[in-house]
Amino acid sequence: MKERIEFAPVDLQGSGQMVIRRSYTGKDKVFGVTVAYKVGYLPEFTPSKVLLISLADGMATLFPSKEALCNYLNTDGHGFRPMTATEIRDILGKQGNRFPR
């Protein structure tokens, strides 16, 4: 059984961190794209609002705080975990930039 990660606001040290659902096994890179997300922010708010941005289509979900984002990550049915460097390379390589060649 995979250990469940519990995120705390201190874990979110900056935008650009990437997380993935624990349901990803590493085998199907196309599926991996659909369950991978990047943490972002909206700086025009004080304090800044936090975003969870899908790597598949760029859909962003807005959270009022790091605490709210952590609550979402921790209560998801599948759970989330940080992406490894290999997963980032493989999944972003599979997704590409989606511009026509």
N, C-alpha and C positions, 0 to 999 in steps of 0.2 A: 504494500500500500504506500502511495506517495505521501510524503509529509506535506501537510498544508502550511502554506506561508501566511503569516499574519503581518500585514503591512501597518506601519505606524507613520505619522506625519514626518518624523525624523528620517525615515527611509527615502522620502521624496526630496532629494537634495537639489534638484534642479530640473528644469524642463528638458525634454529630450530622452528621458529614461524610457525604456521599452519593457512592456509586460506582455505576457501571453497566458491564455487559459491553460490550466493544468490538463485539459483534455487533449492537448497536442502531444503526440508521441514522438515527433521528429521524422516520421516516415513520409507523410503526405504534405509536401511543401505548399501545394495549392490550398489545402485546408488550413495550413499554418498561417497563411496570409489573412484568412478570414477571422482568426482568433487572436491576432497580434495588434497591439495598440501602443501608441506613444503618448507620453504625458506632455501637455502643453499648458499655456497660460494666456490670459488676456490682461495685459499690463495697464490698460486704461482704468481699471477698477482698483480701489484701495480698500482692503487688501486685494491683491490680484486674485482673479477667479482661475480655477484650475480646469483643464480640459482633458478628456480621454479621447484620443483621435485614432480612428480605425486605419490600419495600414492598407486595408483592402480598398476602401473607397473614400477615405478622408472624412467620413462622418465624425462630427465632434459632439461629445456629450459634456455639458457644462456642469461643474460642481462649484458650490459657493466657497469651498475651503479644501485644504489638504485632508482635513479630518473627514469630510464628507466623501471624498474620493477613496480614502482608505476604507471607510465603512462599506462602500460599494464593492471594492475589490475583495474585502474579507467576507462579505455575505453572499457573494455570487455562488450559485449552486455547484459549479465546477471548480471554482477557486482560480486564482491567478498566481503567477510567479514571475520573477525577473527573467527576461530573455538572455540566453547565453550569446557570446560573440559569434559563435558558429551559427546559431539559429538566425541571428540578425543578418549575417552574410547570405545564408541560404535562402531565407524568406524574401529579403529585399531583392536578391538576384533573380528569384522566380517571378516576383511581381514586376520588376522593371519600372520604368518611368511612365509607361502608358502613352507616350507620344508616338505618333506614326513615324516610321523610319524614313 
